[in-house]
Amino acid sequence: MTPRRTKTTEPTERPQVVLLDWRDSRHFKWEAPCMLCRKPTPLRSHADEPVHKTCAESWNAAHPGEVRFVSDPTPKRRTNDDHA
């Protein structure tokens, strides 16, 4: 009996996906086709392009060094968080 050959594969390096923060209501409008996958989405980029957040994150990972889809600025914390 001949031994089976196993295919050895080197682990492929995946691009680092940076999650976008699009909590602001300005990112939500009526549904339109996503500019990347063409499926309906109510989300909008900062440039008002209809795009799913996950599509934008994948595009950013595949195009390092290019700035197209960005996160909202981090909101400042309140100084008085005492709710008692």
C-alpha positions as CSV (number, residue, x, y, z in Angstrom):
1,M,0.0,0.0,0.0
2,T,1.3,3.4,-1.0
3,P,1.3,6.1,1.7
4,R,-1.0,9.0,1.1
5,R,0.6,12.3,0.3
6,T,-0.7,15.1,2.4
7,K,-0.8,18.6,1.0
8,T,1.1,21.0,3.2
9,T,0.0,24.5,3.0
10,E,1.6,27.5,4.6
11,P,-0.7,29.6,6.6
12,T,-1.8,32.6,4.5
13,E,-1.6,35.9,6.1
14,R,-5.0,37.6,6.3
15,P,-5.4,41.4,6.1
16,Q,-6.1,43.0,9.5
17,V,-9.8,44.0,9.6
18,V,-10.3,47.2,11.6
19,L,-13.9,47.6,12.8
20,L,-15.6,50.8,12.0
21,D,-17.6,52.8,14.5
22,W,-20.7,54.1,12.7
23,R,-23.1,54.6,15.6
24,D,-24.1,58.1,14.6
25,S,-27.6,58.4,13.0
26,R,-26.1,60.2,10.0
27,H,-25.0,56.7,8.7
28,F,-28.6,55.5,8.4
29,K,-31.0,56.5,5.5
30,W,-33.3,54.8,3.1
31,E,-32.3,51.5,1.5
32,A,-30.1,51.6,-1.5
33,P,-27.8,49.0,-3.2
34,C,-24.4,48.7,-1.5
35,M,-21.8,50.0,-3.8
36,L,-19.6,47.0,-3.2
37,C,-21.9,44.0,-3.1
38,R,-25.1,45.5,-4.7
39,K,-27.4,44.1,-1.9
40,P,-29.8,46.6,-0.2
41,T,-28.4,48.5,2.8
42,P,-29.6,51.5,4.9
43,L,-26.1,52.4,5.8
44,R,-24.0,55.3,4.4
45,S,-20.3,56.1,4.6
46,H,-19.0,59.5,5.5
47,A,-19.1,60.4,1.8
48,D,-22.8,59.4,1.8
49,E,-22.1,56.2,-0.3
50,P,-24.5,53.3,0.4
51,V,-22.3,50.5,1.8
52,H,-22.6,47.8,4.4
53,K,-20.3,48.3,7.4
54,T,-18.8,44.8,6.9
55,C,-18.2,45.5,3.1
56,A,-16.4,48.7,4.0
57,E,-14.3,47.0,6.6
58,S,-13.4,44.3,4.2
59,W,-12.5,46.9,1.5
60,N,-10.3,48.8,4.0
61,A,-8.5,45.5,4.8
62,A,-7.9,44.7,1.2
63,H,-6.7,48.2,0.3
64,P,-4.2,49.1,3.1
65,G,-2.9,52.7,2.8
66,E,-6.0,53.9,1.0
67,V,-8.5,56.0,3.0
68,R,-12.0,55.6,1.8
69,F,-14.1,54.4,4.7
70,V,-13.4,55.8,8.2
71,S,-14.8,55.6,11.7
72,D,-16.6,58.3,13.6
73,P,-14.5,60.2,16.0
74,T,-14.5,58.7,19.5
75,P,-17.0,60.6,21.7
76,K,-15.6,62.3,24.7
77,R,-16.6,60.9,28.1
78,R,-18.9,62.8,30.3
79,T,-17.1,64.2,33.3
80,N,-20.1,63.4,35.7
81,D,-21.1,59.8,35.4
82,D,-22.7,59.7,38.8
83,H,-26.3,58.4,38.3
84,A,-27.0,57.8,42.0
